[in-house]
């Protein structure tokens, strides 16, 4: 068994206080974000997603994972500002 990578069961949940400061590998972060590690890396290189650069490569903190999930949330219309439409005369 490899000791280098940990499965999702072994790493803390990003929403917990311990997980918010944990550095997740691309594979671990991708599992929490329900995407592939390759797609996540492409988003990092395009600077569409926040990441932490370390000497061992790019990583995401739990806080960054939660931030990414919250940024993708779709809000109900009652929470957004609605602009009334003007009727044609």
WOJO-V781095 format. One line per field, one symbol per residue. psi: psi as a letter, one per 40 degrees, with the letter a starting at -180 (. if undefined). burial: b if it has 9 or more other C-alpha atoms within 8 Angstrom, else e. A space follows every 10 residues. Layout:
psi: ???
burial: ???
This chain:
psi: hhediiidde iihdeidddd eihhiddddd ddefaidddd dddddefeii ihhideaiih iddddddddd dehhiiddei hhhhihii.
burial: eeeeebebee ebebbeebbb bbebbbbbbb bbeebbbeeb bebbeeeeeb beeeeeebbb bbbbbbebbe eeeeeeeeee eeeeeeeee
